[in-house]
Amino acid sequence: MGLWEWVAGLAPAQATVFGTAIGATLGFISLTGGALFNAKLNRDRDDRLNELERLALLRSLATEIRLIRNLLAYQIKEYQSPAAQGQTWRSSVSPKLFSLLYPANLSKLLGLPHDALTQIIIFHAAIDEYEYNLKADGAEFPDNSPLTTRSFNFPLSVTPQIIARANTLRSGADSALLHLEVAVSELEKRLKKRPETSKLVSKLD
């Protein structure tokens, strides 16, 4: 006996129940399929937005490190210049003053590519070490100076040590920037391959 013959032999009440069950089943399958498809679309959208956010963060951190690197290059030139007549101390500012984005985005860093994240952490740890070594070399951070200025004074006699430390930190910045440029380039290529994110990446340029 075929299915349709069996259905035709059902009493009206049984046929109603059977039809309702079939309709409910098909409706459930349709709703479930639609919900799953919609969830996939939402995940894809969230993934694209997260990647765009990671790209913006990588670019911003690279800009911050480049700013610190340029500050160090300027300071090295200043430290190498002859002191003014009778001058026994120099005044300067710690590169940590310009490290603002990194501590403000710690919760977002884990989403960055592993290699770039490692370099970012290493570099900012080096900034902390640099400031610690400044104090070990005899630099003084005035007690009455606001912490946000990160200004310090150091005796001329320790200028060679501070120049050497600044050069090391600058080299660390150069290394971090190379890795960040690779990470940014790879993320840009991936996003530009998608029509829905290609224009958004261009707007970030």
Summary of the structure (lengths in Angstrom):
residues: 205
radius of gyration: 31.0
end to end distance: 69.6
largest distance: 114.2
contacts: 539
relative contact order: 0.13
helix: 79%
strand: 5%
